[in-house]
């Protein structure tokens, strides 16, 4: 059910960002995310596909070094993969009646990051995290409230509180 939910979200949910504006770019990203979540390609292959299938020179924002800063392809892929995975987990936990989840420490976390300090190693309210995730990634309402993923290299995930 988790993989199925993730794949449904990849197809159905809006994806915002200047790097994917333009003819067919969002659909290409959805295809890459689907291949990744179906296990057909690795993370590295998915990042490489983002670069080749969403080339900078075909973007209406190709002139912008802010949109296409070094590593943009990896940041885009990691952010959306984390967003869809965590959104699926949060929705499934909510649907089964859970009110809280647990955010385990990540072996790759930055101990001083704005997501590690308030969230890692603690329980969190599912509705609050889901609302913040949806506001940021679904509605493009960017805010400073801590969420998962909180930044492109965020390695935190949510799990049921029973796994805490």
N, C-alpha and C positions, 0 to 999 in steps of 0.2 A: 504493500500500500504506500510506503514512503516514496519509493522510486516513481510509482505511478502519479502520485500527487505532485512531485517535483516536475515531472514531464508535463503535466497539465498546466502548472503555473507558468512554465517556460513558454507554452503556446498561448495562454490566455491573458497573462498580466502585461500591463504596459511596461516598456523599457525606455527610460529617458536618457538622454545624453547627446551632446553635440557630435561626438565621434561616430554615432550611428545614424545621424540625420542624413537623408539622401536616399535615392532610389535603391530599394532592396537591401539596404544595410541592416536594418532591424531584423528582417527575415533571415539574412545570412547569419547574424549572431544567434538567433533562435536555433537555427540548424546546427551550428557548432555546439551550443549548449546541450541540445538533444543528443548529439553524438557522444559528448563527454559523459552525460548522465546515464546513457545506455551502455557505457563501458566500451564503446567502439574506438575511442581515442583517449590518449593520456592527457593530463593537464598541459604538459609541454606541447603536445601536438595541437591541442585546442588553442593555446596562445599563438602558436605559429600560424594556424588557420585564420585567426582574427587578423593578423598582420597581412596575410596574403589575400584574404577574401573581403576585407574592408580596408583597402589601401588608402593611405592618407590622400594621395593625389586625386582620388575620386570623390572626396568629401567636399561639401560646400564650405567647410571650415578648414580646408587644407592649409591655408595661410597662417593658421593660429598655432603657435608653439605652446600655448596653454592647453589647448584641446589635445594636441599631439605631442605632449612632452615625452621625453625619453621613458620608455616602459609603459606607454599608454595601453598597449595591447594586453599586457599582463594585468594591469590594474583593472581594466574593463572586464576581462574574463573572470578574474578572482572575485571581484566585487559581485558580479551577477550570479556566479556559481554559489557563493556563500549566501547571498540574499535569497535565492530560490530554495536552497537546501534548508536554511533556518526558517524561512517562511512556512515551508511544508511541515517541518517538525512542530512549530508553534501551532499551526492550524489543527494538525492531528491531535496534539495534546489537548487543545481547547475543546475539540469535538468530543473527546472521550470524558470530558468533565474536569480535567485538571485546571487548577487556578495558577499554579506556579511551576516553574521549571528550574533546572540547575544549570549553571554555566561553569563547566570545569576549567581549571587552569589548562593552558595549552603549552606544550613543550617549546613552542616557538614564540611565545608571547613576549612582549616588551613589558617588564614588570611595572614600568612607570607610565604606561600608555593610558589615555583617557577611557579605554574600555576595560583594561585589566583592573585598575584600582576600584571602581565601583561595582563591577560585575563578576570578575573571575573568582571562582571558589565559593560562590554564593548562590542562593536561590533568588529568582526574579519573578515578577508578575507577568504571566503570559500575555494578558490583554495589553499591558503597557508596552512590552517589547514588540508585539505584533502591530500595535497602532503606530509606534515610532518607525518601524520598518516600512509599513505601508505608506506612511506620510512621506518618507524620504524617497523610497524607490518606486512606489506606485504612483504617487501624486507629484513628485518632484518638488515637494515642500521641504526644502533643506533647513534643518534646525540643528541646534547644538546639544540636544538631549541625547544621552548615551543610548546606543542601539547596537544590534548585532546584525550584519557587520557594521562596525563603526568607522572603518577606513578600509582602503583597498587591500591592505596586507593583514587585515584582522583574521586571526586563526581561531577565534573563539566560535563555539557552536553551543546550541542548547540541547539538553537531554532531559528526560523525565527526572523528577526529584528522587525517584526510587534509585537512580544511578548515582546519587550524590555520595 
